[in-house]
Amino acid sequence: MSKDINKGDKVQWKSHGSTVTGTVEEKITSDTEAAGRTVRADSDNPQYRVRSDKSGRDAVHKPESLKKK
């Protein structure tokens, strides 16, 4: 995925063999705690906190694992 992911975008990703859809909640550009784990990120290597449409739970993904809908 390119770096054109923004807060509010609808995206999809693979999780345990199925495709999950959700909404981008936040672009993470520094080391932080999110979705129950430590996230290593910086401005050159951001990660994205996404909320699953189905479960409502948060997950954090690298941009290459997300696909815009």
Order of alpha helices (4+ residues) and beta strands (2+ residues): beta-beta-beta-beta-beta-beta-beta
